[in-house]
């Protein structure tokens, strides 16, 4: 996208006169336009493209609600409101959000325990109680899980234990276990947690917020404490035990095998991102070894 179009849109929407625009790659390799912006007064901003479907799920309404949320243990980084009162604006038909720049340091998981983060997210859910967030039905938790199974099956074929376990879970236990719902973030991962300059835990990227199963957020938190390396998932066994206990306190009796599948689905996203640059032999080797948590770490 030409910088002239961006400058004109920022002037129109925010009365912002730009002096410098620098495009930056997305940290996860997604084909999403991102740019740092500096205006003539020396102020810095961050510009992020959002998927067009977000316009149809009430993203502006969601940001309006979230902007009124006050939460002591967690800072929410929300976009700048444009002059017309909305947050989402268009540049040549593409939807964007503008954020005021601030110094953020990636969260060191050694400074926050797994249980602490689970409790923070639980309190976030509670603070959003009563909000009518507008989610995108086509991207429900079930649809996200099913898409992971379908894509894995397309890359590997039938019979992979991961696929069979996932199918069995979705057909027999998912409906009951997914009943406890809340307004959730739905895209929790280590690249969305930071510490700000005053030492406050900070969360970004609210494009996917929706009303759905609490399992989605909590299993994604636990996935942050495992790692995908050498074609295997290395899971901190204590994390699964803690998650199972944590969910039991909320009335959810989830089997460890089911939790492992749900956490594995998070890591499959990383594999799908790489699939366009990996050879079929490399993909086969990864999926062949992609047993659920073939090893654990304490």
Backbone as numpy.savetxt, mean C-alpha at the origin, in Angstrom:
# Nx Ny Nz CAx CAy CAz Cx Cy Cz
5.55 13.61 -20.23 4.72 14.81 -20.23 5.60 16.06 -20.23
5.25 17.03 -21.05 6.06 18.24 -21.15 5.91 19.11 -19.91
7.04 19.72 -19.52 7.04 20.54 -18.32 6.15 21.77 -18.46
5.97 22.23 -19.69 5.12 23.40 -19.92 3.69 23.14 -19.45
3.18 21.95 -19.75 1.82 21.61 -19.34 1.71 21.57 -17.81
2.75 21.02 -17.17 2.74 20.95 -15.71 2.75 22.35 -15.11
3.62 23.20 -15.61 3.71 24.57 -15.09 2.39 25.32 -15.24
1.74 25.15 -16.40 0.47 25.83 -16.63 -0.62 25.32 -15.68
-0.65 24.02 -15.45 -1.65 23.43 -14.56 -1.44 23.87 -13.12
-0.18 23.91 -12.66 0.11 24.32 -11.29 -0.22 25.79 -11.07
-0.03 26.60 -12.09 -0.39 28.01 -12.00 -1.91 28.15 -11.90
-2.62 27.39 -12.71 -4.07 27.48 -12.75 -4.70 26.93 -11.47
-4.20 25.77 -11.01 -4.84 25.09 -9.89 -4.39 25.61 -8.52
-3.12 26.04 -8.42 -2.58 26.40 -7.10 -1.99 27.81 -7.05
-2.08 28.53 -8.18 -1.45 29.84 -8.28 0.03 29.75 -7.94
0.65 28.69 -8.42 2.04 28.38 -8.12 2.87 28.61 -9.39
3.89 29.45 -9.29 4.78 29.73 -10.43 6.04 28.91 -10.26
6.26 27.96 -11.16 7.37 27.03 -11.01 8.67 27.61 -11.58
9.77 27.22 -10.94 11.08 27.59 -11.45 11.88 26.37 -11.87
11.48 25.17 -11.35 12.23 23.96 -11.69 11.33 22.74 -11.49
11.35 21.83 -12.46 10.61 20.58 -12.38 11.57 19.45 -12.73
11.68 18.46 -11.85 12.58 17.33 -12.07 11.82 16.04 -11.92
11.76 15.25 -12.97 11.07 13.97 -12.91 11.92 12.95 -12.15
11.26 12.11 -11.36 11.95 11.10 -10.56 11.31 9.74 -10.80
12.10 8.66 -10.74 11.54 7.32 -10.93 10.72 6.89 -9.72
9.70 6.08 -9.97 8.91 5.54 -8.88 9.76 4.53 -8.11
9.75 4.55 -6.75 10.61 3.66 -5.97 10.33 2.18 -6.18
9.12 1.84 -6.63 8.78 0.44 -6.84 8.79 0.07 -8.32
9.29 0.96 -9.16 9.39 0.66 -10.57 8.11 0.81 -11.36
7.04 1.31 -10.72 5.77 1.48 -11.43 5.88 2.58 -12.48
5.07 2.46 -13.52 5.06 3.46 -14.58 4.14 4.61 -14.20
4.51 5.31 -13.15 3.73 6.44 -12.65 4.62 7.67 -12.68
4.09 8.75 -13.24 4.87 9.98 -13.32 5.00 10.62 -11.94
6.23 10.94 -11.55 6.50 11.61 -10.29 7.53 12.69 -10.56
7.40 13.82 -9.87 8.33 14.92 -10.11 8.45 15.79 -8.87
9.66 16.32 -8.67 9.85 17.33 -7.64 9.70 18.70 -8.30
9.09 19.62 -7.57 8.77 20.92 -8.13 9.26 22.01 -7.17
9.85 23.04 -7.74 10.26 24.20 -6.95 9.63 25.44 -7.55
9.06 26.30 -6.68 8.45 27.51 -7.21 9.42 28.69 -7.10
9.00 29.83 -7.58 9.88 31.01 -7.64 10.16 31.58 -6.25
9.41 31.11 -5.24 9.66 31.56 -3.87 10.57 30.60 -3.11
11.05 29.56 -3.81 11.96 28.61 -3.20 11.27 27.48 -2.45
9.95 27.40 -2.54 9.23 26.33 -1.88 9.27 25.06 -2.72
9.30 23.91 -2.04 9.45 22.63 -2.74 8.17 21.81 -2.59
7.84 21.11 -3.68 6.64 20.29 -3.71 6.97 18.95 -4.38
6.01 18.03 -4.25 6.16 16.73 -4.87 4.88 16.43 -5.64
5.03 16.10 -6.92 3.90 15.85 -7.81 3.82 14.35 -8.10
2.61 13.79 -7.96 2.45 12.35 -8.17 1.22 12.07 -9.03
1.43 11.28 -10.06 0.31 10.83 -10.90 -0.47 9.76 -10.15
-1.79 9.77 -10.30 -2.61 8.71 -9.75 -3.36 8.04 -10.88
-3.73 6.78 -10.66 -4.43 6.05 -11.70 -5.79 6.68 -11.93
-6.20 6.69 -13.18 -7.43 7.38 -13.55 -8.64 6.86 -12.79
-8.65 5.56 -12.47 -9.83 5.01 -11.81 -10.05 5.63 -10.43
-8.99 6.22 -9.86 -9.14 6.82 -8.54 -10.14 7.97 -8.56
-10.29 8.62 -9.71 -11.25 9.72 -9.82 -12.68 9.21 -9.61
-12.90 7.95 -9.89 -14.24 7.40 -9.83 -14.53 6.72 -8.51
-13.62 6.72 -7.59 -13.88 6.08 -6.30 -13.93 7.12 -5.18
-14.14 8.35 -5.54 -14.34 9.36 -4.53 -13.08 9.75 -3.80
-11.94 9.80 -4.49 -10.68 10.10 -3.82 -10.71 11.48 -3.17
-11.33 12.45 -3.85 -11.43 13.78 -3.26 -12.22 13.75 -1.95
-13.31 13.00 -1.95 -14.12 12.88 -0.75 -13.33 12.23 0.37
-12.54 11.21 0.03 -11.72 10.54 1.04 -10.71 11.50 1.67
-10.00 12.27 0.83 -9.01 13.20 1.36 -9.67 14.28 2.23
-10.87 14.66 1.85 -11.61 15.65 2.65 -11.87 15.10 4.05
-12.31 13.85 4.12 -12.56 13.23 5.41 -11.27 13.04 6.20
-10.22 12.57 5.53 -8.95 12.30 6.21 -8.30 13.58 6.71
-8.54 14.69 6.03 -7.94 15.95 6.45 -8.50 16.42 7.79
-9.65 15.90 8.17 -10.26 16.25 9.45 -9.95 15.25 10.55
-9.13 14.24 10.22 -8.78 13.20 11.19 -7.59 13.64 12.04
-7.70 13.47 13.33 -6.61 13.80 14.24 -6.17 12.52 14.95
-4.90 12.21 14.82 -4.38 10.95 15.37 -3.03 11.22 15.99
-2.90 11.00 17.30 -1.70 11.40 18.03 -0.47 10.59 17.66
-0.61 9.29 17.44 0.55 8.43 17.26 1.04 8.35 15.82
0.32 8.95 14.90 0.67 8.79 13.50 0.32 10.04 12.72
1.27 10.54 11.93 1.01 11.67 11.04 0.60 11.14 9.67
-0.40 11.77 9.08 -0.86 11.40 7.75 -0.42 12.49 6.78
0.30 12.10 5.73 0.73 13.07 4.72 -0.33 13.12 3.63
-1.03 14.26 3.56 -2.12 14.44 2.61 -1.76 15.51 1.59
-2.39 15.49 0.42 -2.04 16.44 -0.64 -2.52 17.86 -0.35
-1.99 18.79 -1.13 -2.38 20.20 -1.06 -3.74 20.37 -1.76
-4.60 21.18 -1.16 -5.90 21.42 -1.76 -5.76 22.49 -2.86
-6.31 22.21 -4.03 -6.26 23.16 -5.14 -7.25 24.30 -4.91
-7.17 25.34 -5.75 -8.01 26.52 -5.55 -9.50 26.23 -5.67
-9.85 25.22 -6.48 -11.27 24.91 -6.65 -11.81 24.04 -5.52
-10.97 23.74 -4.52 -11.41 23.00 -3.35 -11.15 21.51 -3.40
-10.80 20.99 -4.57 -10.52 19.56 -4.69 -9.03 19.29 -4.55
-8.71 18.01 -4.36 -7.31 17.60 -4.24 -6.77 17.05 -5.56
-7.59 16.28 -6.26 -7.20 15.70 -7.54 -7.36 16.75 -8.63
-6.35 16.88 -9.47 -6.46 17.80 -10.60 -5.88 17.14 -11.84
-6.21 17.66 -13.00 -5.83 17.04 -14.26 -4.77 17.86 -15.00
-3.83 17.13 -15.60 -2.87 17.72 -16.52 -2.94 16.91 -17.81
-3.46 17.53 -18.85 -3.62 16.84 -20.14 -4.38 15.52 -19.98
-5.42 15.54 -19.16 -6.27 14.37 -18.98 -5.76 13.35 -17.99
-4.57 13.57 -17.41 -4.00 12.65 -16.43 -4.18 13.23 -15.03
-4.60 12.39 -14.08 -4.87 12.85 -12.72 -3.59 12.93 -11.90
-3.48 13.99 -11.10 -2.31 14.20 -10.26 -2.71 14.69 -8.87
-1.77 14.52 -7.92 -1.86 15.10 -6.59 -0.57 15.89 -6.35
-0.67 16.98 -5.58 0.49 17.79 -5.25 0.68 17.78 -3.73
1.92 17.53 -3.29 2.24 17.48 -1.88 3.31 18.52 -1.55
3.17 19.17 -0.41 4.23 20.05 0.08 5.39 19.18 0.53
6.60 19.53 0.12 7.77 18.72 0.45 8.11 18.83 1.93
8.47 17.72 2.53 9.01 17.72 3.88 10.04 16.61 3.98
10.97 16.78 4.92 12.03 15.79 5.10 11.48 14.58 5.83
11.55 13.42 5.18 11.07 12.18 5.77 12.18 11.14 5.72
12.34 10.41 6.80 13.38 9.38 6.90 12.69 8.01 6.88
13.13 7.09 6.01 12.51 5.76 5.97 12.50 5.12 7.36
11.40 4.48 7.69 11.26 3.88 9.02 12.23 2.72 9.19
12.97 2.74 10.27 13.85 1.64 10.66 13.02 0.69 11.51
12.76 -0.51 10.99 11.90 -1.45 11.71 12.51 -1.90 13.03
13.79 -1.62 13.21 14.41 -1.96 14.49 13.94 -1.02 15.60
13.35 0.11 15.21 12.89 1.09 16.21 11.42 0.90 16.55
10.70 0.10 15.76 9.29 -0.18 16.04 9.09 -1.68 16.00
8.50 -2.22 17.04 8.24 -3.65 17.04 7.02 -3.96 16.18
6.91 -5.22 15.82 5.79 -5.68 15.02 4.46 -5.41 15.73
4.39 -5.73 17.01 3.17 -5.52 17.78 2.82 -4.04 17.88
3.82 -3.19 18.04 3.57 -1.75 18.11 2.91 -1.25 16.84
3.41 -1.70 15.68 2.81 -1.25 14.42 1.41 -1.80 14.24
1.18 -3.04 14.65 -0.18 -3.59 14.58 -1.14 -2.74 15.41
-0.70 -2.34 16.60 -1.56 -1.52 17.46 -1.79 -0.13 16.88
-0.76 0.44 16.25 -0.91 1.76 15.62 -1.96 1.69 14.52
-1.89 0.66 13.68 -2.85 0.54 12.59 -4.25 0.24 13.12
-4.33 -0.54 14.19 -5.63 -0.80 14.79 -6.26 0.49 15.30
-5.46 1.35 15.92 -5.97 2.64 16.40 -6.32 3.56 15.23
-5.59 3.43 14.14 -5.93 4.20 12.94 -7.31 3.79 12.43
-7.56 2.49 12.38 -8.88 2.01 11.97 -9.97 2.59 12.87
-9.71 2.57 14.17 -10.71 3.07 15.12 -10.94 4.57 14.93
-9.87 5.30 14.61 -10.03 6.76 14.43 -10.82 7.09 13.18
-10.89 6.15 12.24 -11.64 6.36 11.00 -13.07 5.85 11.10
-13.45 5.31 12.26 -14.80 4.81 12.42 -15.82 5.93 12.19
-16.82 5.64 11.41 -17.84 6.64 11.11 -17.62 7.37 9.81
-16.39 7.31 9.27 -16.12 7.91 7.97 -16.71 7.01 6.88
-17.29 7.59 5.87 -17.80 6.82 4.73 -16.82 6.94 3.57
-15.71 6.22 3.71 -14.70 6.24 2.65 -15.24 5.53 1.43
-14.92 6.06 0.27 -15.43 5.51 -0.99 -14.36 4.65 -1.63
-14.49 3.34 -1.46 -13.52 2.41 -2.03 -13.85 2.04 -3.46
-12.97 1.27 -4.06 -13.18 0.82 -5.44 -13.57 -0.65 -5.41
-14.83 -0.99 -5.67 -15.30 -2.36 -5.54 -14.47 -3.36 -6.32
-14.01 -2.97 -7.51 -13.28 -3.94 -8.34 -11.92 -4.29 -7.74
-11.49 -3.56 -6.73 -10.22 -3.88 -6.09 -10.47 -4.17 -4.61
-11.36 -5.11 -4.36 -11.62 -5.55 -3.00 -10.50 -6.49 -2.57
-10.49 -6.84 -1.28 -9.47 -7.75 -0.77 -9.56 -9.10 -1.48
-10.78 -9.60 -1.63 -10.94 -10.88 -2.32 -10.43 -10.79 -3.75
-10.77 -9.71 -4.46 -10.33 -9.56 -5.85 -8.80 -9.49 -5.92
-8.18 -8.82 -4.96 -6.72 -8.71 -4.92 -6.07 -10.08 -4.70
-6.64 -10.86 -3.78 -6.12 -12.21 -3.53 -6.30 -13.10 -4.75
-7.48 -13.03 -5.36 -7.75 -13.87 -6.54 -6.85 -13.50 -7.70
-6.60 -12.19 -7.88 -5.73 -11.78 -8.98 -4.32 -12.33 -8.78
-3.86 -12.36 -7.52 -2.55 -12.92 -7.25 -2.47 -14.40 -7.61
-3.53 -15.13 -7.27 -3.56 -16.56 -7.61 -3.60 -16.76 -9.12
-4.42 -15.98 -9.82 -4.55 -16.13 -11.27 -3.24 -15.80 -11.97
-2.57 -14.74 -11.52 -1.30 -14.36 -12.16 -0.22 -15.39 -11.89
-0.22 -15.93 -10.66 0.75 -16.97 -10.34 0.51 -18.21 -11.18
-0.75 -18.57 -11.32 -1.11 -19.75 -12.11 -0.75 -19.55 -13.58
-0.90 -18.32 -14.07 -0.56 -18.03 -15.46 0.94 -18.14 -15.69
1.73 -17.77 -14.69 3.19 -17.85 -14.82 3.71 -19.27 -14.64
3.05 -20.02 -13.75 3.57 -21.33 -13.40 2.74 -22.48 -13.94
1.43 -22.39 -13.75 0.55 -23.49 -14.11 -0.12 -24.05 -12.87
-0.99 -25.01 -13.05 -1.73 -25.57 -11.93 -0.85 -26.46 -11.07
-1.29 -26.67 -9.83 -0.62 -27.62 -8.96 0.37 -27.03 -7.98
0.73 -25.76 -8.15 1.66 -25.15 -7.20 0.99 -25.11 -5.83
1.66 -25.60 -4.77 1.04 -25.62 -3.43 0.48 -24.27 -3.01
1.17 -23.20 -3.35 0.71 -21.86 -2.99 -0.67 -21.59 -3.59
-0.85 -21.97 -4.86 -2.12 -21.73 -5.53 -3.23 -22.58 -4.91
-2.94 -23.86 -4.70 -3.96 -24.75 -4.16 -4.38 -24.34 -2.76
-3.42 -23.93 -1.94 -3.73 -23.50 -0.58 -4.59 -22.24 -0.60
-4.25 -21.32 -1.50 -5.01 -20.09 -1.61 -6.43 -20.33 -2.08
-6.60 -21.20 -3.06 -7.94 -21.51 -3.56 -8.80 -22.13 -2.46
-8.21 -23.02 -1.69 -8.94 -23.69 -0.63 -9.37 -22.70 0.46
-8.48 -21.76 0.76 -8.80 -20.74 1.76 -9.95 -19.85 1.29
-9.87 -19.40 0.04 -10.90 -18.50 -0.49 -12.26 -19.19 -0.58
-12.27 -20.48 -0.87 -13.54 -21.18 -1.05 -14.18 -21.61 0.27
-13.37 -21.78 1.32 -13.93 -22.35 2.55 -13.93 -21.43 3.77
-12.95 -20.53 3.89 -12.84 -19.77 5.14 -12.80 -18.25 4.94
-12.58 -17.79 3.75 -12.38 -16.35 3.56 -13.59 -15.52 3.97
-14.78 -15.93 3.54 -15.98 -15.12 3.80 -16.17 -14.87 5.28
-16.01 -15.89 6.10 -16.22 -15.73 7.54 -15.11 -14.90 8.17
-13.86 -15.15 7.79 -12.73 -14.47 8.40 -12.60 -13.02 7.95
-13.21 -12.68 6.82 -13.10 -11.31 6.31 -14.26 -10.42 6.75
-15.16 -10.96 7.59 -16.32 -10.18 8.00 -15.97 -8.94 8.83
-15.01 -9.04 9.79 -14.65 -7.81 10.51 -14.03 -6.80 9.55
-14.73 -5.70 9.31 -14.28 -4.71 8.35 -14.10 -3.36 9.02
-13.33 -2.52 8.34 -13.08 -1.16 8.83 -12.63 -0.32 7.64
-12.51 0.97 7.84 -11.84 1.81 6.86 -10.35 1.53 6.97
-9.75 1.04 5.90 -8.35 0.60 5.94 -7.50 1.36 4.93
-6.19 1.28 5.12 -5.24 1.92 4.20 -5.12 1.12 2.92
-4.99 -0.21 3.03 -4.98 -1.16 1.91 -3.71 -1.15 1.07
-2.69 -0.38 1.47 -1.44 -0.41 0.72 -0.25 -0.19 1.67
-0.29 -0.86 2.81 0.78 -0.70 3.79 2.00 -1.51 3.37
3.14 -0.85 3.31 4.41 -1.52 3.08 5.51 -0.58 3.56
6.74 -1.07 3.60 7.83 -0.32 4.24 8.12 1.00 3.55
7.79 1.13 2.26 8.04 2.39 1.55 7.00 3.46 1.85
5.99 3.13 2.64 4.97 4.11 2.99 5.04 4.57 4.44
5.99 4.02 5.20 6.19 4.42 6.59 7.48 5.22 6.71
7.41 6.34 7.44 8.58 7.20 7.61 8.59 7.78 9.03
9.71 8.42 9.35 9.80 9.28 10.52 10.03 10.69 10.01
9.31 11.67 10.56 9.53 13.04 10.10 10.62 13.72 10.93
10.86 14.98 10.66 11.97 15.69 11.29 11.80 15.86 12.80
10.56 15.72 13.29 10.32 15.84 14.73 10.20 14.48 15.41
10.49 13.40 14.65 10.49 12.07 15.24 9.14 11.39 15.31
8.16 11.88 14.54 6.83 11.28 14.54 6.70 10.23 13.44
6.09 9.10 13.78 5.80 8.08 12.78 4.84 8.68 11.75
5.16 8.49 10.47 4.43 9.17 9.39 4.02 8.15 8.33
2.79 8.26 7.86 2.26 7.35 6.85 1.84 8.14 5.62
2.16 7.62 4.43 1.82 8.29 3.19 0.98 7.37 2.31
0.55 7.89 1.15 -0.07 7.13 0.07 -1.44 6.59 0.45
-2.45 7.46 0.38 -3.81 7.10 0.75 -4.71 6.95 -0.48
-4.12 6.65 -1.63 -4.91 6.51 -2.86 -5.85 5.31 -2.80
-5.52 4.30 -1.97 -6.25 3.04 -1.99 -7.19 2.84 -0.81
-7.35 3.85 0.06 -8.18 3.67 1.25 -9.58 3.21 0.87
-10.14 2.33 1.70 -11.46 1.77 1.40 -12.01 1.07 2.64
-13.26 0.71 2.58 -13.91 -0.08 3.63 -13.81 -1.54 3.23
-13.02 -2.31 3.99 -12.79 -3.71 3.62 -12.27 -4.47 4.83
-11.85 -5.70 4.61 -11.40 -6.59 5.69 -10.16 -6.02 6.39
-10.17 -6.09 7.73 -9.02 -5.64 8.51 -7.81 -6.54 8.28
-8.04 -7.77 7.81 -6.93 -8.68 7.53 -5.96 -8.08 6.53
-6.48 -7.30 5.59 -5.65 -6.74 4.53 -4.53 -5.89 5.12
-4.88 -4.98 6.02 -3.86 -4.11 6.62 -2.93 -4.87 7.56
-3.50 -5.72 8.41 -2.67 -6.37 9.43 -1.69 -7.37 8.83
-2.10 -8.12 7.81 -1.16 -9.06 7.19 -0.07 -8.32 6.41
-0.39 -7.14 5.89 0.64 -6.35 5.19 1.66 -5.81 6.19
1.23 -5.47 7.39 2.19 -5.06 8.41 3.14 -6.21 8.74
2.58 -7.40 8.92 3.42 -8.56 9.24 4.38 -8.87 8.10
3.94 -8.67 6.86 4.82 -8.92 5.71 6.04 -8.01 5.74
5.93 -6.84 6.37 7.06 -5.93 6.47 8.19 -6.53 7.31
7.86 -7.49 8.16 8.85 -8.09 9.05 9.35 -9.43 8.51
9.02 -9.75 7.28 9.59 -10.90 6.59 10.33 -10.38 5.37
11.01 -11.25 4.66 11.76 -10.79 3.50 11.74 -11.86 2.41
11.84 -11.40 1.18 11.88 -12.27 0.01 13.29 -12.20 -0.55
14.03 -13.30 -0.44 15.43 -13.31 -0.86 15.80 -14.71 -1.32
16.65 -14.77 -2.32 17.15 -16.05 -2.82 16.01 -16.99 -3.21
14.98 -16.40 -3.82 13.83 -17.17 -4.29 13.04 -17.82 -3.16
13.18 -17.32 -1.95 12.45 -17.87 -0.81 11.94 -16.73 0.06
10.90 -17.04 0.81 10.42 -16.10 1.81 11.04 -16.50 3.15
11.65 -15.55 3.80 12.19 -15.75 5.14 11.27 -15.03 6.11
10.59 -15.78 6.93 9.59 -15.23 7.82 10.07 -15.26 9.27
9.88 -14.15 9.97 10.11 -14.13 11.40 8.96 -14.89 12.05
9.23 -16.07 12.57 8.17 -16.92 13.12 7.44 -16.24 14.26
8.13 -15.39 15.03 7.47 -14.68 16.12 6.38 -13.75 15.60
6.59 -13.20 14.40 5.62 -12.26 13.84 4.29 -12.94 13.55
4.34 -14.15 13.00 3.10 -14.88 12.71 2.38 -15.23 14.01
3.14 -15.66 15.03 2.53 -15.96 16.32 1.87 -14.72 16.92
2.57 -13.59 16.83 2.02 -12.34 17.37 0.78 -11.91 16.61
0.80 -12.05 15.28 -0.37 -11.68 14.48 -1.55 -12.58 14.82
-1.30 -13.87 14.95 -2.38 -14.80 15.28 -3.01 -14.44 16.63
-2.18 -14.12 17.61 -2.67 -13.73 18.94 -3.42 -12.41 18.87
-2.88 -11.48 18.11 -3.47 -10.15 17.95 -4.87 -10.27 17.34
-5.00 -11.08 16.29 -6.29 -11.25 15.62 -7.27 -12.01 16.51
-6.76 -12.97 17.29 -7.63 -13.73 18.20 -8.29 -12.80 19.21
-7.56 -11.77 19.65 -8.12 -10.80 20.59 -9.24 -9.99 19.94
-9.29 -9.97 18.62 -10.35 -9.29 17.89 -11.44 -10.26 17.44
-11.36 -11.50 17.93 -12.38 -12.49 17.61 -12.14 -13.25 16.33
-10.93 -13.16 15.78 -10.61 -13.86 14.53 -9.65 -15.01 14.80
-10.14 -16.23 14.66 -9.30 -17.41 14.85 -8.77 -17.84 13.48
-7.61 -17.33 13.12 -7.03 -17.59 11.79 -5.90 -18.59 11.92
-5.94 -19.64 11.11 -4.89 -20.64 11.12 -3.57 -20.04 10.61
-2.47 -20.56 11.14 -1.18 -20.04 10.71 -0.94 -20.26 9.22
-1.40 -21.39 8.70 -1.22 -21.65 7.27 -1.94 -20.60 6.42
-3.11 -20.16 6.90 -3.84 -19.13 6.17 -3.12 -17.79 6.26
-2.59 -17.48 7.42 -1.83 -16.23 7.57 -0.61 -16.25 6.66
0.02 -17.38 6.55 1.20 -17.48 5.69 0.84 -17.25 4.23
-0.29 -17.79 3.81 -0.73 -17.54 2.43 -1.00 -16.06 2.22
-1.69 -15.42 3.14 -2.04 -14.01 3.00 -0.80 -13.12 2.96
0.20 -13.47 3.75 1.44 -12.70 3.75 2.23 -12.99 2.47
2.18 -14.24 2.02 2.88 -14.59 0.77 2.32 -13.81 -0.40
1.01 -13.55 -0.38 0.40 -12.78 -1.48 1.04 -11.39 -1.59
1.41 -10.80 -0.47 2.07 -9.50 -0.49 3.39 -9.60 -1.24
4.15 -10.64 -0.95 5.45 -10.80 -1.61 5.32 -11.16 -3.08
4.21 -11.79 -3.46 4.00 -12.10 -4.87 3.94 -10.82 -5.70
3.49 -9.73 -5.09 3.46 -8.46 -5.81 4.84 -8.06 -6.30
5.87 -8.33 -5.49 7.24 -8.02 -5.90 7.66 -8.88 -7.09
7.22 -10.12 -7.07 7.55 -11.02 -8.18 6.88 -10.56 -9.47
5.60 -10.12 -9.37 4.90 -9.67 -10.57 5.58 -8.44 -11.16
6.11 -7.57 -10.30 6.81 -6.38 -10.78 8.03 -6.77 -11.60
8.70 -7.87 -11.20 9.91 -8.30 -11.89 9.63 -9.16 -13.12
8.39 -9.64 -13.24 8.10 -10.65 -14.26 8.37 -10.18 -15.68
8.31 -8.86 -15.92 8.52 -8.37 -17.28 9.99 -8.39 -17.68
10.90 -8.49 -16.71 12.33 -8.48 -17.02 13.00 -9.82 -16.75
12.25 -10.77 -16.18 12.81 -12.09 -15.91 12.52 -13.03 -17.08
13.40 -13.97 -17.28 13.18 -14.98 -18.31 12.21 -16.03 -17.77
11.54 -16.78 -18.67 10.64 -17.84 -18.20 11.34 -18.84 -17.29
12.61 -19.14 -17.57 13.35 -20.09 -16.73 13.54 -19.52 -15.32
13.84 -18.21 -15.25 14.02 -17.58 -13.94 12.71 -17.55 -13.15
11.61 -17.24 -13.84 10.32 -17.23 -13.17 9.97 -18.62 -12.66
10.20 -19.63 -13.49 9.92 -21.01 -13.08 10.72 -21.39 -11.86
12.00 -21.01 -11.84 12.86 -21.34 -10.69 12.35 -20.68 -9.42
11.92 -19.43 -9.53 11.41 -18.72 -8.35 10.13 -19.37 -7.83
9.18 -19.60 -8.73 7.89 -20.14 -8.29 8.02 -21.58 -7.81
8.95 -22.32 -8.37 9.14 -23.71 -7.92 9.59 -23.73 -6.47
10.37 -22.72 -6.09 10.87 -22.65 -4.72 9.99 -21.79 -3.82
8.89 -21.29 -4.39 8.07 -20.35 -3.64 7.10 -21.10 -2.75
7.61 -22.04 -1.98 6.80 -22.70 -0.96 6.53 -21.68 0.14
5.46 -21.90 0.85 5.11 -20.94 1.89 6.11 -21.01 3.04
6.95 -19.99 3.13 7.86 -19.83 4.25 8.66 -21.10 4.50
9.48 -21.43 3.53 10.28 -22.65 3.60 11.27 -22.59 4.76
11.51 -21.43 5.25 12.38 -21.30 6.41 11.90 -20.16 7.26
12.21 -20.18 8.51 11.79 -19.12 9.42 12.99 -18.57 10.16
12.83 -17.34 10.60 13.88 -16.68 11.36 13.27 -16.15 12.64
14.02 -16.15 13.71 13.56 -15.58 14.96 14.03 -14.13 15.07
